[in-house]
Amino acid sequence: MKTWQKLLITLFVMLIASFAAGWFWRQLFDTPMPSYLAGMAGGLSALPVWELLRWLDTRA
């Protein structure tokens, strides 16, 4: 898998995780999620996805 493909998949997962975390936050607390928490949720979701893609790439 090419690096740009891994970056696209990781970026997509980061955005989905950030939006999902914001939605859950709004459902729980009825207030917008602070942007630094949304960024942290996206960043933390990117780490295992990137490692999974790297692991899958080495198996091929």
Secondary structure, 3 states (H helix, E strand, C coil): CCHHHHHHHHHHHHHHHHHHHHHHHHHHHCCCCCHHHHHHHHHHHHHHHHHHHHHHHHHC
